[in-house]
Amino acid sequence: MTTSRPHLFGLLAGLALAAGLCFASVTFTNAWTRISEDQVINVTGSARKDVRSDLGLWRAGFSSSAATLPEAHARSKADLAQVELFLRAAGQQNYVIRPVQVAELFERIKTPEGEISRSSGYSIRQNIEVRSDRPEALPDLARDAARLLEHGVTLASESIEFIYTKAGEAKIEMMGEAAKDARTRAGQIATQGGRALKELRNARMGVVQINPLYSSATSWEGNNDTSSLEKTITTTVTATFSLR
């Protein structure tokens, strides 16, 4: 049995039409999926908190010297006693005395053969670290240390650090606040466009910055200021929400 040519052409045309409809259906489905996936909004939320340092560290040191090592050691002990007396009188009981550092001293002298270097004594360096839960009192303490000069002790201030010990808890709290801010912003933008938020797709936490009060400095690794008593902690959260 043979198929007539007109009937064969009709069969082939029908198959081509069916294939075209299937291809169009798949293309439309993929396009709709892409359009649906693109119905999202990206926003960045932020949080800010002003805090006051609750721990202070004051580092200082003094040197005692003499012609011999035993004499230098005896002077160092006497000077340390004056320093400890000064700290206790100021109400500072929490301090650490670091191990001593001993250095031999040399002087240049002239001889018939020329200049030579010879030992002239020893110096003992003593460092201390004062820790206080009243960090605002440390700058005054460092200035008052000049009174030790009356006893022949030069207590030289090296640094004062102001630390906020609850920064870890604050960071967790502020991440949540930044996420809430991101959702609020996204909701406001969606409403203006006649849409509504559906769900959170993803969120990325930003770097936490701890700066002096009113400073907005940033760094990739995050700032951790120890130079100021009053600080500002800031953080961000970048979030993606799907839309209805």
FIMIVEX-296890 format. One record per atom (N, C-alpha, C): atom name; x, y, z. Coordinates in steps of 0.02 Angstrom, whole numbers. Each point is the difference from the previous one (the first is absolute). Layout:
<atoms>
+------+--------+--------+--------+
: atom :     px :     py :     pz :
+------+--------+--------+--------+
:   CA :      X :      Y :      Z :
...
+------+--------+--------+--------+
</atoms>
This chain:
<atoms>
+------+--------+--------+--------+
: atom :     px :     py :     pz :
+------+--------+--------+--------+
:    N :     43 :    -60 :      0 :
:   CA :    -43 :     60 :      0 :
:    C :     44 :     61 :      0 :
:    N :    -14 :     49 :    -42 :
:   CA :     41 :     60 :     -6 :
:    C :    -39 :     60 :     23 :
:    N :     36 :     47 :     29 :
:   CA :    -32 :     62 :     24 :
:    C :      5 :     52 :    -53 :
:    N :    -56 :     33 :    -14 :
:   CA :      1 :     52 :    -51 :
:    C :     44 :     58 :     22 :
:    N :     27 :     36 :    -48 :
:   CA :     45 :     56 :     14 :
:    C :    -34 :     55 :     41 :
:    N :    -62 :     21 :    -16 :
:   CA :    -32 :     52 :     41 :
:    C :     -9 :    -22 :     72 :
:    N :    -17 :    -64 :     10 :
:   CA :    -10 :    -24 :     69 :
:    C :     66 :      0 :     38 :
:    N :     55 :    -18 :    -34 :
:   CA :     66 :      0 :     32 :
:    C :     21 :     70 :     20 :
:    N :    -11 :     49 :    -43 :
:   CA :     16 :     69 :     17 :
:    C :    -39 :     23 :     61 :
:    N :    -64 :    -19 :      3 :
:   CA :    -42 :     20 :     57 :
:    C :     25 :    -31 :     65 :
:    N :     22 :    -63 :     -3 :
:   CA :     27 :    -33 :     60 :
:    C :     63 :     34 :     24 :
:    N :     45 :     16 :    -46 :
:   CA :     62 :     34 :     19 :
:    C :    -13 :     69 :     29 :
:    N :    -47 :     35 :    -29 :
:   CA :    -17 :     67 :     26 :
:    C :    -28 :     -4 :     71 :
:    N :    -41 :    -52 :     12 :
:   CA :    -27 :     -8 :     67 :
:    C :     53 :    -14 :     52 :
:    N :     48 :    -43 :    -19 :
:   CA :     55 :    -16 :     46 :
:    C :     42 :     62 :     15 :
:    N :     12 :     41 :    -52 :
:   CA :     40 :     61 :      9 :
:    C :    -37 :     49 :     46 :
:    N :    -65 :      5 :     -8 :
:   CA :    -39 :     45 :     43 :
:    C :      1 :    -23 :     72 :
:    N :     -7 :    -66 :     10 :
:   CA :      1 :    -27 :     68 :
:    C :     68 :     13 :     33 :
:    N :     55 :    -10 :    -38 :
:   CA :     66 :     13 :     28 :
:    C :     10 :     73 :     17 :
:    N :    -25 :     43 :    -43 :
:   CA :      5 :     72 :     14 :
:    C :    -37 :     20 :     62 :
:    N :    -60 :    -28 :      9 :
:   CA :    -38 :     16 :     61 :
:    C :     35 :    -24 :     63 :
:    N :     30 :    -59 :     -3 :
:   CA :     38 :    -26 :     58 :
:    C :     59 :     45 :     16 :
:    N :     37 :     20 :    -52 :
:   CA :     58 :     44 :     10 :
:    C :    -22 :     67 :     29 :
:    N :    -54 :     27 :    -25 :
:   CA :    -25 :     64 :     26 :
:    C :    -21 :     -6 :     73 :
:    N :    -31 :    -58 :     16 :
:   CA :    -22 :    -11 :     69 :
:    C :     60 :     -2 :     48 :
:    N :     53 :    -36 :    -21 :
:   CA :     60 :     -5 :     42 :
:    C :     32 :     68 :      7 :
:    N :      5 :     37 :    -56 :
:   CA :     31 :     66 :      2 :
:    C :    -39 :     47 :     45 :
:    N :    -66 :     -1 :     -4 :
:   CA :    -42 :     42 :     42 :
:    C :      8 :    -17 :     73 :
:    N :      3 :    -65 :     15 :
:   CA :      9 :    -22 :     69 :
:    C :     66 :     24 :     29 :
:    N :     54 :     -7 :    -39 :
:   CA :     66 :     23 :     23 :
:    C :      1 :     75 :      9 :
:    N :    -31 :     35 :    -46 :
:   CA :     -2 :     73 :      5 :
:    C :    -38 :     21 :     62 :
:    N :    -56 :    -32 :     13 :
:   CA :    -40 :     17 :     59 :
:    C :     38 :    -15 :     64 :
:    N :     38 :    -55 :     -1 :
:   CA :     41 :    -17 :     59 :
:    C :     52 :     54 :     12 :
:    N :     33 :     24 :    -53 :
:   CA :     50 :     52 :      8 :
:    C :    -31 :     65 :     25 :
:    N :    -58 :     16 :    -28 :
:   CA :    -34 :     61 :     21 :
:    C :    -20 :     -5 :     73 :
:    N :    -25 :    -58 :     21 :
:   CA :    -20 :     -9 :     69 :
:    C :     60 :      6 :     47 :
:    N :     57 :    -29 :    -22 :
:   CA :     59 :      3 :     42 :
:    C :     28 :     71 :      5 :
:    N :    -14 :     42 :    -49 :
:   CA :     26 :     68 :      0 :
:    C :    -42 :     47 :     43 :
:    N :    -56 :    -24 :     25 :
:   CA :    -44 :     42 :     41 :
:    C :     27 :      4 :     71 :
:    N :     58 :     31 :      9 :
:   CA :     32 :      6 :     65 :
:    C :     23 :     72 :     10 :
:    N :     16 :     15 :     61 :
:   CA :     25 :     67 :     16 :
:    C :     60 :     -8 :     47 :
:    N :     54 :     37 :    -14 :
:   CA :     60 :     -2 :     40 :
:    C :      6 :     65 :     40 :
:    N :      9 :     -5 :     64 :
:   CA :      7 :     59 :     43 :
:    C :     56 :    -11 :     51 :
:    N :     24 :     55 :     27 :
:   CA :     50 :     -2 :     53 :
:    C :    -28 :     34 :     62 :
:    N :     -3 :    -36 :     55 :
:   CA :    -22 :     29 :     63 :
:    C :     60 :     15 :     45 :
:    N :     -8 :     46 :     45 :
:   CA :     55 :     19 :     44 :
:    C :    -24 :      8 :     72 :
:    N :     48 :     -2 :     45 :
:   CA :    -14 :     10 :     71 :
:    C :     58 :     38 :     31 :
:    N :    -15 :     41 :     49 :
:   CA :     50 :     43 :     32 :
:    C :    -13 :      2 :     75 :
:    N :     54 :     -1 :     39 :
:   CA :     -8 :      2 :     72 :
:    C :     59 :     38 :     30 :
:    N :    -14 :     49 :     43 :
:   CA :     52 :     36 :     35 :
:    C :     12 :    -33 :     68 :
:    N :     63 :    -13 :     16 :
:   CA :     18 :    -34 :     62 :
:    C :     56 :     38 :     36 :
:    N :      9 :    -18 :     62 :
:   CA :     54 :     30 :     41 :
:    C :     46 :    -55 :     23 :
:    N :     64 :      9 :     -8 :
:   CA :     48 :    -51 :     21 :
:    C :     -8 :    -16 :     74 :
:    N :      7 :    -65 :     16 :
:   CA :     -7 :    -21 :     70 :
:    C :     64 :    -29 :     28 :
:    N :     55 :      2 :    -38 :
:   CA :     64 :    -23 :     24 :
:    C :     55 :     44 :    -28 :
:    N :     47 :     20 :     43 :
:   CA :     56 :     40 :    -22 :
:    C :     66 :    -34 :     16 :
:    N :     48 :      7 :    -45 :
:   CA :     67 :    -28 :     11 :
:    C :     51 :     57 :     -7 :
:    N :     38 :     11 :     53 :
:   CA :     53 :     51 :     -2 :
:    C :     67 :    -35 :      6 :
:    N :     42 :     10 :    -50 :
:   CA :     67 :    -30 :      1 :
:    C :     52 :     55 :     10 :
:    N :     46 :    -13 :     46 :
:   CA :     52 :     49 :     16 :
:    C :     62 :    -37 :     22 :
:    N :     56 :     36 :      6 :
:   CA :     61 :    -32 :     21 :
:    C :     51 :     50 :     27 :
:    N :     49 :    -26 :     36 :
:   CA :     53 :     42 :     27 :
:    C :     66 :    -39 :     -2 :
:    N :     55 :     36 :      1 :
:   CA :     66 :    -31 :     -2 :
:    C :     41 :     23 :     60 :
:    N :     40 :    -46 :     25 :
:   CA :     45 :     14 :     56 :
:    C :     70 :    -22 :    -19 :
:    N :     49 :     42 :     10 :
:   CA :     68 :    -17 :    -21 :
:    C :     51 :     13 :     56 :
:    N :     55 :    -36 :     -4 :
:   CA :     55 :      7 :     49 :
:    C :     63 :    -29 :    -30 :
:    N :     56 :     10 :     36 :
:   CA :     64 :    -23 :    -26 :
:    C :      5 :    -76 :      0 :
:    N :    -32 :    -32 :     47 :
:   CA :      2 :    -74 :      3 :
:    C :    -71 :    -27 :     -4 :
:    N :     -5 :    -64 :    -18 :
:   CA :    -65 :    -32 :     -6 :
:    C :    -37 :     -5 :     67 :
:    N :     33 :    -19 :     54 :
:   CA :    -35 :     -1 :     65 :
:    C :    -27 :     69 :     19 :
:    N :     39 :     52 :    -13 :
:   CA :    -23 :     68 :     16 :
:    C :    -60 :     19 :    -43 :
:    N :      2 :    -17 :    -63 :
:   CA :    -56 :     15 :    -45 :
:    C :    -63 :    -38 :     22 :
:    N :      9 :    -61 :     22 :
:   CA :    -57 :    -40 :     23 :
:    C :    -30 :     30 :     63 :
:    N :     43 :     22 :     46 :
:   CA :    -24 :     30 :     62 :
:    C :    -39 :     64 :    -15 :
:    N :     24 :     40 :    -45 :
:   CA :    -36 :     62 :    -19 :
:    C :    -66 :    -16 :    -33 :
:    N :      0 :    -52 :    -42 :
:   CA :    -62 :    -19 :    -34 :
:    C :    -53 :    -21 :     50 :
:    N :     20 :    -38 :     51 :
:   CA :    -47 :    -21 :     52 :
:    C :    -27 :     60 :     38 :
:    N :     43 :     48 :     15 :
:   CA :    -21 :     59 :     36 :
:    C :    -48 :     42 :    -42 :
:    N :     16 :      7 :    -64 :
:   CA :    -44 :     38 :    -45 :
:    C :    -67 :    -34 :     -9 :
:    N :      0 :    -67 :     -5 :
:   CA :    -62 :    -36 :     -7 :
:    C :    -44 :      9 :     62 :
:    N :     31 :      2 :     58 :
:   CA :    -38 :     11 :     61 :
:    C :    -36 :     67 :     -2 :
:    N :     34 :     51 :    -26 :
:   CA :    -31 :     67 :     -6 :
:    C :    -58 :     -2 :    -50 :
:    N :     10 :    -36 :    -55 :
:   CA :    -53 :     -5 :    -51 :
:    C :    -61 :    -35 :     29 :
:    N :     10 :    -55 :     36 :
:   CA :    -57 :    -37 :     29 :
:    C :    -35 :     42 :     53 :
:    N :     38 :     37 :     38 :
:   CA :    -30 :     44 :     50 :
:    C :    -44 :     53 :    -34 :
:    N :     24 :     26 :    -55 :
:   CA :    -38 :     50 :    -38 :
:    C :    -65 :    -31 :    -27 :
:    N :      4 :    -60 :    -27 :
:   CA :    -60 :    -32 :    -29 :
:    C :    -52 :    -16 :     54 :
:    N :     22 :    -26 :     57 :
:   CA :    -47 :    -16 :     53 :
:    C :    -33 :     63 :     28 :
:    N :     39 :     54 :      5 :
:   CA :    -28 :     63 :     25 :
:    C :    -53 :     27 :    -48 :
:    N :      7 :    -17 :    -65 :
:   CA :    -49 :     22 :    -50 :
:    C :    -59 :    -49 :     -6 :
:    N :     -1 :    -51 :     43 :
:   CA :    -55 :    -48 :     -2 :
:    C :      6 :    -53 :    -54 :
:    N :     60 :     -8 :    -28 :
:   CA :     11 :    -49 :    -53 :
:    C :     33 :    -62 :     30 :
:    N :    -40 :    -53 :      7 :
:   CA :     25 :    -62 :     29 :
:    C :     15 :    -53 :    -54 :
:    N :    -31 :      8 :    -57 :
:   CA :      7 :    -51 :    -53 :
:    C :     54 :     21 :    -50 :
:    N :     61 :    -23 :     13 :
:   CA :     55 :     15 :    -46 :
:    C :     46 :    -60 :     -5 :
:    N :     36 :     -2 :    -55 :
:   CA :     46 :    -56 :    -13 :
:    C :     70 :     29 :     -8 :
:    N :     49 :    -31 :     33 :
:   CA :     70 :     20 :     -7 :
:    C :     34 :    -49 :    -47 :
:    N :     25 :     26 :    -54 :
:   CA :     32 :    -42 :    -50 :
:    C :     71 :    -19 :     20 :
:    N :     28 :    -54 :    -28 :
:   CA :     69 :    -19 :     15 :
:    C :     49 :     56 :    -18 :
:    N :     53 :      6 :     40 :
:   CA :     49 :     53 :    -11 :
:    C :     40 :    -14 :    -62 :
:    N :     25 :     55 :    -30 :
:   CA :     45 :     -5 :    -57 :
:    C :     66 :     33 :     20 :
:    N :     53 :    -38 :     -5 :
:   CA :     66 :     23 :     21 :
:    C :     42 :     16 :    -62 :
:    N :     33 :     59 :      2 :
:   CA :     43 :     20 :    -55 :
:    C :     66 :     26 :     29 :
:    N :     55 :    -19 :    -31 :
:   CA :     65 :     26 :     20 :
:    C :     12 :     66 :    -36 :
:    N :     26 :     49 :     37 :
:   CA :     12 :     66 :    -28 :
:    C :     74 :      6 :    -20 :
:    N :     11 :     37 :    -53 :
:   CA :     68 :     10 :    -24 :
:    C :     12 :     75 :    -13 :
:    N :     64 :     18 :      5 :
:   CA :     19 :     68 :    -15 :
:    C :     62 :      0 :    -44 :
:    N :      8 :     54 :    -40 :
:   CA :     58 :      6 :    -43 :
:    C :     52 :     45 :     34 :
:    N :     61 :    -24 :      4 :
:   CA :     54 :     39 :     30 :
:    C :     59 :      3 :    -48 :
:    N :     39 :     52 :      9 :
:   CA :     59 :      9 :    -43 :
:    C :     62 :    -26 :     35 :
:    N :     42 :    -34 :    -37 :
:   CA :     63 :    -26 :     26 :
:    C :     55 :     19 :    -50 :
:    N :     62 :     -6 :     19 :
:   CA :     55 :     13 :    -48 :
:    C :     -7 :    -42 :    -64 :
:    N :    -32 :    -58 :      7 :
:   CA :     -8 :    -43 :    -59 :
:    C :    -63 :     17 :    -40 :
:    N :    -42 :     46 :     27 :
:   CA :    -62 :     17 :    -34 :
:    C :    -60 :    -10 :     45 :
:    N :    -60 :      9 :    -26 :
:   CA :    -61 :     -9 :     39 :
:    C :    -15 :    -74 :     10 :
:    N :    -20 :    -14 :     62 :
:   CA :    -22 :    -69 :     16 :
:    C :    -66 :      3 :     37 :
:    N :    -34 :    -56 :      2 :
:   CA :    -64 :     -5 :     36 :
:    C :     11 :    -43 :     61 :
:    N :    -25 :     24 :     57 :
:   CA :      7 :    -40 :     61 :
:    C :    -65 :      3 :     40 :
:    N :     -9 :    -51 :     41 :
:   CA :    -62 :     -5 :     40 :
:    C :     -2 :     56 :     51 :
:    N :    -59 :     32 :      6 :
:   CA :     -8 :     54 :     49 :
:    C :    -54 :    -15 :     52 :
:    N :    -30 :    -58 :     -4 :
:   CA :    -51 :    -17 :     49 :
:    C :    -56 :    -42 :    -30 :
:    N :    -57 :     -1 :     36 :
:   CA :    -57 :    -41 :    -21 :
:    C :    -64 :     40 :      9 :
:    N :    -47 :    -16 :    -43 :
:   CA :    -66 :     31 :      4 :
:    C :    -53 :    -56 :      4 :
:    N :    -47 :     10 :     44 :
:   CA :    -55 :    -49 :      7 :
:    C :    -66 :     36 :    -18 :
:    N :    -35 :    -28 :    -49 :
:   CA :    -64 :     28 :    -22 :
:    C :    -57 :    -40 :     31 :
:    N :    -48 :     35 :     28 :
:   CA :    -57 :    -32 :     31 :
:    C :    -64 :     28 :    -30 :
:    N :    -41 :    -44 :    -29 :
:   CA :    -64 :     20 :    -30 :
:    C :    -58 :    -23 :     43 :
:    N :    -53 :     41 :      0 :
:   CA :    -60 :    -17 :     38 :
:    C :    -61 :      9 :    -46 :
:    N :    -54 :    -35 :     17 :
:   CA :    -63 :      7 :    -36 :
:    C :    -55 :      6 :     51 :
:    N :    -35 :     56 :     -1 :
:   CA :    -55 :     12 :     47 :
:    C :    -65 :    -14 :    -37 :
:    N :    -43 :    -39 :     32 :
:   CA :    -66 :    -16 :    -28 :
:    C :    -54 :     30 :     45 :
:    N :    -47 :     34 :    -31 :
:   CA :    -51 :     34 :     40 :
:    C :    -68 :     -6 :    -32 :
:    N :    -52 :    -12 :     42 :
:   CA :    -69 :      1 :    -26 :
:    C :    -28 :     71 :      2 :
:    N :     43 :     48 :     16 :
:   CA :    -17 :     71 :     -7 :
:    C :     50 :     31 :    -49 :
:    N :     -5 :    -17 :    -63 :
:   CA :     51 :     22 :    -49 :
:    C :      5 :     75 :     -6 :
:    N :    -53 :     37 :     17 :
:   CA :      3 :     73 :     -5 :
:    C :     49 :     30 :     50 :
:    N :     21 :    -39 :     51 :
:   CA :     46 :     26 :     51 :
:    C :     73 :     -8 :    -21 :
:    N :     14 :    -40 :    -51 :
:   CA :     70 :    -14 :    -17 :
:    C :     38 :     60 :    -29 :
:    N :    -29 :     43 :    -41 :
:   CA :     38 :     58 :    -23 :
:    C :     24 :     44 :     57 :
:    N :    -42 :     11 :     51 :
:   CA :     21 :     38 :     59 :
:    C :     55 :    -35 :     38 :
:    N :     -5 :    -67 :      5 :
:   CA :     51 :    -38 :     34 :
:    C :     67 :      7 :    -35 :
:    N :     -1 :     -3 :    -67 :
:   CA :     63 :      8 :    -38 :
:    C :     31 :     68 :     11 :
:    N :    -42 :     52 :      4 :
:   CA :     27 :     68 :     12 :
:    C :     27 :      7 :     71 :
:    N :    -36 :    -30 :     48 :
:   CA :     22 :      6 :     70 :
:    C :     65 :    -37 :     13 :
:    N :     18 :    -46 :    -45 :
:   CA :     62 :    -38 :     10 :
:    C :     62 :     45 :      0 :
:    N :     -8 :     62 :    -24 :
:   CA :     57 :     47 :      1 :
:    C :     22 :     16 :     71 :
:    N :    -45 :    -11 :     49 :
:   CA :     19 :     13 :     70 :
:    C :     55 :    -47 :     23 :
:    N :      9 :    -56 :    -33 :
:   CA :     53 :    -46 :     19 :
:    C :     70 :     28 :    -12 :
:    N :      3 :     53 :    -41 :
:   CA :     65 :     32 :    -11 :
:    C :     29 :     27 :     65 :
:    N :    -44 :     17 :     46 :
:   CA :     23 :     25 :     66 :
:    C :     39 :    -53 :     38 :
:    N :    -12 :    -64 :    -19 :
:   CA :     35 :    -55 :     33 :
:    C :     53 :    -30 :    -46 :
:    N :     17 :     36 :    -52 :
:   CA :     52 :    -22 :    -45 :
:    C :    -21 :    -55 :    -48 :
:    N :    -65 :     -9 :     -9 :
:   CA :    -25 :    -53 :    -45 :
:    C :    -34 :     33 :    -60 :
:    N :     22 :    -19 :    -60 :
:   CA :    -32 :     24 :    -61 :
:    C :    -43 :    -55 :    -29 :
:    N :    -65 :      2 :     16 :
:   CA :    -47 :    -50 :    -25 :
:    C :    -28 :     27 :    -67 :
:    N :     24 :    -27 :    -54 :
:   CA :    -19 :     25 :    -67 :
:    C :    -60 :    -39 :    -26 :
:    N :    -52 :     38 :    -18 :
:   CA :    -61 :    -31 :    -27 :
:    C :     13 :    -23 :    -72 :
:    N :    -21 :    -61 :    -17 :
:   CA :      9 :    -26 :    -67 :
:    C :    -65 :      0 :    -40 :
:    N :    -54 :    -22 :     29 :
:   CA :    -64 :     -1 :    -36 :
:    C :    -58 :    -10 :     48 :
:    N :    -58 :     25 :    -20 :
:   CA :    -63 :    -13 :     35 :
:    C :    -49 :    -29 :    -50 :
:    N :    -28 :    -58 :     15 :
:   CA :    -48 :    -31 :    -43 :
:    C :    -69 :     -1 :     33 :
:    N :    -51 :     16 :    -39 :
:   CA :    -69 :     -2 :     24 :
:    C :    -36 :    -57 :    -37 :
:    N :    -26 :    -47 :     38 :
:   CA :    -28 :    -61 :    -28 :
:    C :    -73 :     -8 :     21 :
:    N :    -42 :    -21 :    -48 :
:   CA :    -69 :    -17 :     15 :
:    C :     -5 :    -77 :      1 :
:    N :     -6 :    -29 :     59 :
:   CA :      5 :    -73 :      7 :
:    C :    -63 :    -36 :    -23 :
:    N :    -55 :     36 :     -9 :
:   CA :    -62 :    -33 :    -21 :
:    C :    -11 :      5 :    -76 :
:    N :     54 :     11 :    -37 :
:   CA :     -6 :      9 :    -72 :
:    C :    -28 :    -63 :    -34 :
:    N :     17 :    -59 :     26 :
:   CA :    -25 :    -62 :    -30 :
:    C :    -75 :     -5 :      3 :
:    N :    -30 :     14 :     59 :
:   CA :    -73 :     -2 :      6 :
:    C :    -32 :     55 :    -42 :
:    N :     32 :     59 :     -2 :
:   CA :    -27 :     55 :    -39 :
:    C :     -2 :    -17 :    -75 :
:    N :     51 :    -34 :    -24 :
:   CA :      2 :    -18 :    -71 :
:    C :    -59 :    -45 :    -19 :
:    N :    -15 :    -50 :     43 :
:   CA :    -56 :    -46 :    -14 :
:    C :    -66 :     37 :      0 :
:    N :     -9 :     43 :     50 :
:   CA :    -61 :     40 :      4 :
:    C :     -8 :     45 :    -61 :
:    N :     54 :     30 :    -21 :
:   CA :     -3 :     48 :    -56 :
:    C :    -10 :    -34 :    -67 :
:    N :     23 :    -62 :     -7 :
:   CA :    -14 :    -37 :    -62 :
:    C :    -75 :     -8 :     -8 :
:    N :    -34 :    -17 :     55 :
:   CA :    -72 :     -7 :     -3 :
:    C :    -34 :     65 :    -16 :
:    N :     24 :     55 :     29 :
:   CA :    -30 :     66 :    -14 :
:    C :     11 :     20 :    -72 :
:    N :     59 :    -16 :    -27 :
:   CA :     14 :     17 :    -70 :
:    C :    -44 :    -40 :    -47 :
:    N :    -13 :    -64 :     17 :
:   CA :    -45 :    -41 :    -41 :
:    C :    -71 :     27 :      1 :
:    N :    -23 :     23 :     59 :
:   CA :    -67 :     31 :      4 :
:    C :     -4 :     63 :    -42 :
:    N :     54 :     39 :      2 :
:   CA :      1 :     62 :    -39 :
:    C :     -2 :    -16 :    -75 :
:    N :     35 :    -53 :    -20 :
:   CA :     -1 :    -20 :    -70 :
:    C :    -70 :    -20 :    -22 :
:    N :    -36 :    -37 :     41 :
:   CA :    -69 :    -21 :    -17 :
:    C :    -47 :     60 :     -3 :
:    N :      9 :     47 :     46 :
:   CA :    -42 :     60 :      0 :
:    C :     11 :     40 :    -64 :
:    N :     62 :      9 :    -20 :
:   CA :     16 :     37 :    -61 :
:    C :    -28 :    -35 :    -62 :
:    N :      9 :    -66 :     -1 :
:   CA :    -25 :    -38 :    -57 :
:    C :    -76 :      5 :     -5 :
:    N :    -35 :     -3 :     58 :
:   CA :    -72 :      5 :      0 :
:    C :    -24 :     67 :    -25 :
:    N :     34 :     53 :     19 :
:   CA :    -19 :     67 :    -22 :
:    C :      8 :      8 :    -75 :
:    N :     57 :    -26 :    -26 :
:   CA :     11 :      5 :    -72 :
:    C :    -51 :    -41 :    -39 :
:    N :    -14 :    -61 :     24 :
:   CA :    -49 :    -43 :    -33 :
:    C :    -69 :     31 :     -1 :
:    N :    -20 :     31 :     56 :
:   CA :    -66 :     32 :      4 :
:    C :     -7 :     56 :    -51 :
:    N :     53 :     39 :     -8 :
:   CA :     -1 :     55 :    -49 :
:    C :    -10 :    -26 :    -71 :
:    N :     21 :    -62 :    -12 :
:   CA :     -7 :    -29 :    -66 :
:    C :    -62 :    -44 :     -6 :
:    N :    -43 :      3 :     50 :
:   CA :    -62 :    -40 :     -2 :
:    C :     11 :    -74 :     11 :
:    N :     55 :    -18 :     33 :
:   CA :     15 :    -70 :     13 :
:    C :      5 :    -11 :     76 :
:    N :     11 :    -63 :     18 :
:   CA :      8 :    -17 :     71 :
:    C :     57 :    -51 :      6 :
:    N :     32 :     -2 :     57 :
:   CA :     54 :    -48 :     11 :
:    C :    -29 :    -69 :      9 :
:    N :     36 :    -50 :    -26 :
:   CA :    -21 :    -69 :      7 :
:    C :     43 :    -36 :     52 :
:    N :     64 :     -5 :    -14 :
:   CA :     44 :    -35 :     46 :
:    C :     72 :     24 :     -8 :
:    N :     40 :    -15 :     50 :
:   CA :     71 :     17 :     -2 :
:    C :     37 :    -54 :    -40 :
:    N :     34 :     19 :    -52 :
:   CA :     37 :    -48 :    -41 :
:    C :     70 :    -13 :     29 :
:    N :     36 :     53 :     15 :
:   CA :     67 :     -8 :     30 :
:    C :     19 :     65 :     35 :
:    N :     50 :     -6 :     43 :
:   CA :     25 :     59 :     37 :
:    C :     75 :     -7 :     10 :
:    N :     35 :     55 :     -5 :
:   CA :     73 :      1 :     10 :
:    C :     18 :     53 :     51 :
:    N :     33 :    -22 :     53 :
:   CA :     20 :     45 :     53 :
:    C :     60 :     42 :    -21 :
:    N :     -1 :     64 :     17 :
:   CA :     55 :     44 :    -14 :
:    C :     51 :     -1 :     56 :
:    N :     54 :     38 :     -9 :
:   CA :     53 :      4 :     50 :
:    C :    -21 :     49 :     55 :
:    N :     13 :    -19 :     62 :
:   CA :    -16 :     44 :     57 :
:    C :     56 :     50 :      9 :
:    N :    -18 :     63 :      8 :
:   CA :     48 :     54 :      9 :
:    C :     -9 :     31 :     70 :
:    N :     54 :      3 :     39 :
:   CA :      0 :     33 :     65 :
:    C :     45 :     61 :     -6 :
:    N :    -29 :     59 :      1 :
:   CA :     37 :     62 :    -12 :
:    C :    -10 :     49 :     58 :
:    N :     42 :     52 :      4 :
:   CA :    -13 :     54 :     47 :
:    C :    -68 :     31 :    -15 :
:    N :    -32 :     27 :     51 :
:   CA :    -66 :     30 :     -7 :
:    C :      0 :     50 :    -58 :
:    N :    -52 :     -4 :    -41 :
:   CA :    -12 :     43 :    -58 :
:    C :     45 :    -16 :    -60 :
:    N :     45 :    -48 :      6 :
:   CA :     42 :    -18 :    -57 :
:    C :    -37 :    -51 :    -44 :
:    N :     11 :      4 :    -65 :
:   CA :    -31 :    -47 :    -47 :
:    C :     53 :    -38 :    -40 :
:    N :     59 :     -6 :     27 :
:   CA :     54 :    -34 :    -35 :
:    C :    -17 :    -74 :     -9 :
:    N :     23 :    -29 :    -56 :
:   CA :    -13 :    -71 :    -13 :
:    C :     65 :    -33 :    -24 :
:    N :      2 :    -66 :      7 :
:   CA :     56 :    -39 :    -27 :
:    C :    -27 :    -69 :    -16 :
:    N :     34 :    -35 :    -46 :
:   CA :    -24 :    -65 :    -22 :
:    C :     -1 :    -50 :     57 :
:    N :     49 :      3 :     45 :
:   CA :      3 :    -48 :     55 :
:    C :    -38 :     23 :     61 :
:    N :    -25 :     62 :      0 :
:   CA :    -37 :     26 :     57 :
:    C :     44 :     38 :     48 :
:    N :    -21 :     59 :     21 :
:   CA :     38 :     40 :     48 :
:    C :    -16 :    -23 :     72 :
:    N :     49 :      8 :     43 :
:   CA :    -11 :    -15 :     71 :
:    C :     38 :     53 :     41 :
:    N :    -31 :     58 :      6 :
:   CA :     33 :     57 :     32 :
:    C :     12 :    -12 :     75 :
:    N :     60 :     18 :     23 :
:   CA :     16 :     -2 :     71 :
:    C :     26 :     67 :     25 :
:    N :     -7 :     52 :    -42 :
:   CA :     29 :     65 :     17 :
:    C :    -50 :     47 :     34 :
:    N :    -65 :    -16 :     -3 :
:   CA :    -50 :     46 :     26 :
:    C :    -44 :    -33 :     52 :
:    N :    -22 :     41 :     48 :
:   CA :    -44 :    -25 :     53 :
:    C :    -70 :    -15 :    -28 :
:    N :    -26 :     47 :    -39 :
:   CA :    -67 :     -9 :    -31 :
:    C :      9 :    -27 :    -70 :
:    N :    -41 :    -50 :    -18 :
:   CA :      8 :    -33 :    -65 :
:    C :    -68 :     -8 :    -34 :
:    N :      4 :    -12 :    -65 :
:   CA :    -60 :    -16 :    -40 :
:    C :     12 :    -66 :    -35 :
:    N :    -47 :    -46 :      8 :
:   CA :      3 :    -65 :    -34 :
:    C :    -51 :      1 :    -57 :
:    N :     21 :    -17 :    -60 :
:   CA :    -45 :     -2 :    -57 :
:    C :     10 :    -66 :    -38 :
:    N :    -54 :    -23 :    -31 :
:   CA :      4 :    -60 :    -41 :
:    C :    -55 :      3 :    -53 :
:    N :      6 :    -42 :    -50 :
:   CA :    -49 :     -3 :    -55 :
:    C :    -19 :    -72 :    -16 :
:    N :    -58 :     -8 :    -30 :
:   CA :    -23 :    -64 :    -26 :
:    C :    -29 :     11 :    -70 :
:    N :     25 :    -35 :    -49 :
:   CA :    -27 :      3 :    -68 :
:    C :    -46 :    -59 :    -11 :
:    N :    -63 :     13 :    -16 :
:   CA :    -50 :    -54 :     -5 :
:    C :    -36 :      3 :    -67 :
:    N :    -23 :    -59 :    -22 :
:   CA :    -40 :     -7 :    -60 :
:    C :    -67 :    -30 :     18 :
:    N :    -55 :     34 :    -20 :
:   CA :    -68 :    -23 :     13 :
:    C :    -36 :    -13 :    -65 :
:    N :    -40 :    -53 :     -2 :
:   CA :    -43 :    -11 :    -58 :
:    C :    -64 :     40 :      9 :
:    N :    -34 :     14 :    -57 :
:   CA :    -59 :     43 :      0 :
:    C :    -62 :    -40 :    -20 :
:    N :    -56 :     22 :     26 :
:   CA :    -65 :    -30 :    -20 :
:    C :    -26 :     37 :    -61 :
+------+--------+--------+--------+
</atoms>
